[in-house]
């Protein structure tokens, strides 16, 4: 091997090492930002989320007649009916799990393999919150990995009640509708603490596909599934 070729390879190796170092530093800096933000939100309420900001931009382009509807309300001013309904529908073991449900993740993996694309994520309430706060709607395993890391941060720095309070105030419930208060007023013209059991069950069922059910409120599936959730609400354990 000539000296020129050895020098060229050595140069390429240095550039590769430099690129890897830059990527590693950027990744660490990103995780540090997420961690610091979650730490702040243990005592300060988030003003917006990644989903809200993306939706605000989309609505400004496509639906200038609409804007983001969102109003923060304290945990104690949100109907216990809604809390029970969401836990019954989305994450029955929320109070006792560590932010992950391994069986649900494995089931989602098998479903995705059988479909040949990502159609399920097996996400808990904490994972959904991690995604809503920081990430995009894109479905990929890279995003899922980042979601799991942020979920660990949430579970490490916050208690379950705080996680649930932020979730209830930031989850999407329709076209530009975010949080329990905005959803209660948008669909039923009541405040979040006045939601009945039936109203709460319907709102809980809407969560996986809020925009769809916003436009299909008479859906037979919505009514049928809400009846199932209404029966399960009494057994749901709510964080105190």
TAQUIVEN-V128301 format. One record per backbone hydrogen bond with DSSP energy under -1.0 kcal/mol. CO is the residue of the C=O (numbers start at 0). NH is the residue of the N-H. If there is no record, write none. Layout:
((CO	NH) (CO	NH))
//
This chain:
((1	5) (2	6) (3	7) (4	8) (5	9) (6	10) (7	11) (8	12) (9	13) (10	14) (11	15) (12	16) (13	17) (14	18) (15	19) (16	20) (17	21) (18	22) (19	23) (20	24) (21	25) (22	26) (23	27) (24	28) (25	29) (26	30) (27	31) (28	32) (29	33) (30	34) (31	35) (32	36) (33	37) (34	38) (35	39) (36	40) (39	42) (39	43) (48	52) (49	53) (50	54) (51	55) (52	56) (53	57) (54	58) (55	59) (56	60) (57	61) (58	62) (62	65) (68	177) (73	76) (74	77) (78	82) (79	83) (80	84) (81	85) (82	86) (83	87) (84	88) (85	89) (86	90) (90	93) (92	96) (100	104) (101	105) (102	106) (103	107) (104	108) (105	109) (106	110) (107	111) (108	112) (109	113) (110	114) (111	115) (111	116) (123	127) (124	128) (125	129) (126	130) (127	131) (128	132) (129	133) (130	134) (131	50) (132	49) (139	143) (140	144) (141	145) (142	146) (143	147) (144	148) (145	149) (146	150) (147	151) (148	152) (149	153) (150	154) (151	155) (152	156) (153	157) (158	162) (159	163) (160	164) (161	165) (162	166) (163	167) (164	168) (166	169) (166	170) (167	179) (170	178) (173	175) (175	68) (176	172) (178	182) (179	183) (180	184) (181	185) (182	186) (183	187) (183	189) (190	193) (191	78) (195	199) (196	200) (197	201) (198	202) (199	203) (200	204) (201	205) (205	208) (208	212) (209	213) (210	214) (215	218) (218	222) (219	223) (220	224) (221	225) (222	226) (223	227) (224	228) (225	229) (226	230) (227	231) (228	232) (231	234) (232	235))
//
